[in-house]
Each structure stands twice: as structure tokens, then as C-alpha cells.
Amino acid sequence: MPDLIYKIGIGLIPGIGDIIAKKLIAYCGGAEAVFREKKGALMKIPGIGKGLAQAISLQDVLKKAEKEIDFIHRHKISYAYYLDDNYPRRLTNCPDSPVIFFYKGAVDFNHPKIASIVGTRQATPHGKDLCNRLVDDLCRRNHHPVIVSGLAYGIDICAHRAALRNHLPTIAVLGHGMSQIYPAAHAETAREIVREGGALLTEFLSDSPIDRNNFIRRNRLIAGLSDFTAVVESGQKGGALVTADIANSYNRDVFAFPGRLSDTYSAGCNWLIKTHRAALLQSVEDIEYLMNWDREVAGGKTAAPVQPEIFPPLSPQEENVLKRLREIKESSIDELCFSLKMPVSEVSIILLNLELAGSVRSLPGKLYQAV
């Protein structure tokens, strides 16, 4: 496409990140229009001062963008621009998602079920077993999601290989450009991911260096591409906790496997659960319950629900609570009590009855949502 050079170039302008780049494109009417706009007009756009306007008008980045176009053509690499139809719909809901990213492979980014699995690089045998069983059970119960992770040592590579073993497509989000694979020990797995219908994905140019900050930055893609993030093992600090935090900021579900208090690489998971930043994950049934994923049986039909389909008519009080939840989308018990002027004891019982009836579901953080 003739305007690809501008779509790549806008993200290379010093001082302009993805959010400002999207603002510029919206104001000017397109990526190419940004570079065609006069400096004075650019300075009138909110958030664009003299320095950024000067950087845009110089257009020095276009040579670098042209070089990248040559690279992706030679290596048969695809790209997704945030206004194009092939851009993942889940990422469109993330304000800081990349303006453009590159990928090699043919995965469906809009697959009905996509799960991110992350964790420590120093995974224990127990952690690897949890990761393998999680992916195995997702297949055993006929969910067959796309598995997303970061191709790093430990839980990441375990998740990718578990997906491949179960013939699931998997997306490896890289913290560097496509000219290399890091760590090199995972290069063969990366090639297998592409061969088996998955994808390698990056927002970085081919000559981007191996830099710690890039790996932190790519975590928002791991969180944004998926319906939920499962943290298998994590210490008190680490990229997995960053990914979980970003997923929460995107209003995506987060799950964490608990561990013993003495386990170093369960400390982060336990903290996520303790602070209500993640739901307790003990089995796939926990994911099915919170994600409202019906278990499917052979033949593509949905298994019969555990709860009966017919319930007694709702009482006027239950109708009021359900109506209020539908208006505000999600709420705590305290907020419902205040807005409806009802006692906590009464609202608690009503919410339980509505949850049993399948009209309401509980969310992490003691919130409730109408189904």
C-alpha cells in the first residue's frame, strides 16, 4: 500500500506514542495527511507543541520506514494497522494499542476464545505442570482457545509448547523485531508456531535492539489480545504481574494459581488473589464460570446447563436490583444498597438468588454484573 510508509513512520517520530499518533491521525484524516499537514496547523492540535510539529515536518523517519517496508516484503511479513479490518477487535478497545504491528503466520486474531498464559522465567516443575494441565484441560473440555504468551523462558515457552502439543494455534508476542528470535534457544519453537497455524507478533522494527523496556512494553499486547490472563507462577516482582495489572486496566479478567506461603514463585500470585486483582484459579471450571464459557461436547453442541432453565418469577425487589445492575453494568453491594435505599442483608440475599438463577454473575473485587 502506498500509504504504508506513513503508517509506519508516524510511530517513529520522537516524542509521539500510540495515543498521540491516533489523535493526530483522527485530526488530520489519515497517517499520510499528518505528514502533509502544515506546521502551523499541527501546532493547533491539542497536545502537539512546536517541538512535535517540527519533528513531524522534518519527515526524517520516512527513510527508516521505507527500509522496514523492504524488510517485511522480503520476509513475507504481514502487518495490521489499527483502522484496518484485520486489526484484532480486542485490541481496538485498548487506548494504547499500537498504531501498527507486524506478524508472521495466519492465526485468527478474532478467534472466539483467546487466553493469555504468563508467569516467571524461573518456573518450577510444579508451575510447569499447572501450565500443562491448564492447556490440556481447556482442550479436554472442548474450548480450544488461541494461547498467547511471550516466548520467554519458563511459563511462557511451556504455554506455547503445551498449545502446540494440543494442536492449538498460539501467538508469541516478541519484545524485539522480526530479524531475530530471543532467546535463540526458542527459535525452533517459533518456527513451529508459524507452521502450526499460530503467529509471531511484534510492534518493533526489524533492527530494534534487545532491550528490557521493550519486553515490558510488549506485555500490553499479551493482555490486550486475549479475553483473560492466567498467571501460573510469579515472584513478588516480574513481567507477569505487569501483564496482570495491564489486563485489569483493560477491564479483562485475570486468574492466578495459588501457592504455599513459603513458595517464592507463588508470592506474586497469592498477592494478586489477596488484593482482588485476580480470581482464584484451581481448575478450568473457574474460568468457565467467570468467563461464562459453556462447556461444549462432541458434535459442537453445548452441554446441558447445571442450573434448571426455568425459575420462579422475580419478586419486585429482585426486579429492582436487576434493573439497576443493567443500568450501571457492574456494582458493589454497597453501591446498590445506597442507590436503591435497601439494607445490605436484603440485597445480599437477592444477589445470591439472582446469581443462582443465572441473571447475575459475581466479578473479582466483590462486584456484580447483570448477565
Stockholm file with secondary structure:
# STOCKHOLM 1.0

chainA/1-371         MPDLIYKIGIGLIPGIGDIIAKKLIAYCGGAEAVFREKKGALMKIPGIGKGLAQAISLQDVLKKAEKEIDFIHRHKISYAYYLDDNYPRRLTNCPDSPVIFFYKGAVDFNHPKIASIVGTRQATPHGKDLCNRLVDDLCRRNHHPVIVSGLAYGIDICAHRAALRNHLPTIAVLGHGMSQIYPAAHAETAREIVREGGALLTEFLSDSPIDRNNFIRRNRLIAGLSDFTAVVESGQKGGALVTADIANSYNRDVFAFPGRLSDTYSAGCNWLIKTHRAALLQSVEDIEYLMNWDREVAGGKTAAPVQPEIFPPLSPQEENVLKRLREIKESSIDELCFSLKMPVSEVSIILLNLELAGSVRSLPGKLYQAV
#=GR chainA/1-371 SS CTTHHHHHHGGGSTTCCHHHHHHHHHHHTSHHHHHHSCHHHHHTSTTCCHHHHHHHHHCTHHHHHHHHHHHHHHTTCEEEETTSTTSCHHHHTCTTCCSEEEEEECCCTTCSCEEEEECCSSCCHHHHHHHHHHHHHHHHTTCCCEEEECCCTTHHHHHHHHHHHTTCCEEEECSSCTTCCSSGGGHHHHHHHHHTTCEEEESSCTTCCCCHHHHHHHHHHHHHTSSEEEECCCCSSSHHHHHHHHHHHTTCEEEECCCCTTCGGGHHHHHHHHTTSSEECSSHHHHHHHHTCCCBCTTSCBCCCSSCSCCCCCCHHHHHHHHHHHHHSEEEHHHHHHHHTCCHHHHHHHHHHHHHTTSEEEETTTEEEEC
#=GC SS_cons         CTTHHHHHHGGGSTTCCHHHHHHHHHHHTSHHHHHHSCHHHHHTSTTCCHHHHHHHHHCTHHHHHHHHHHHHHHTTCEEEETTSTTSCHHHHTCTTCCSEEEEEECCCTTCSCEEEEECCSSCCHHHHHHHHHHHHHHHHTTCCCEEEECCCTTHHHHHHHHHHHTTCCEEEECSSCTTCCSSGGGHHHHHHHHHTTCEEEESSCTTCCCCHHHHHHHHHHHHHTSSEEEECCCCSSSHHHHHHHHHHHTTCEEEECCCCTTCGGGHHHHHHHHTTSSEECSSHHHHHHHHTCCCBCTTSCBCCCSSCSCCCCCCHHHHHHHHHHHHHSEEEHHHHHHHHTCCHHHHHHHHHHHHHTTSEEEETTTEEEEC
//
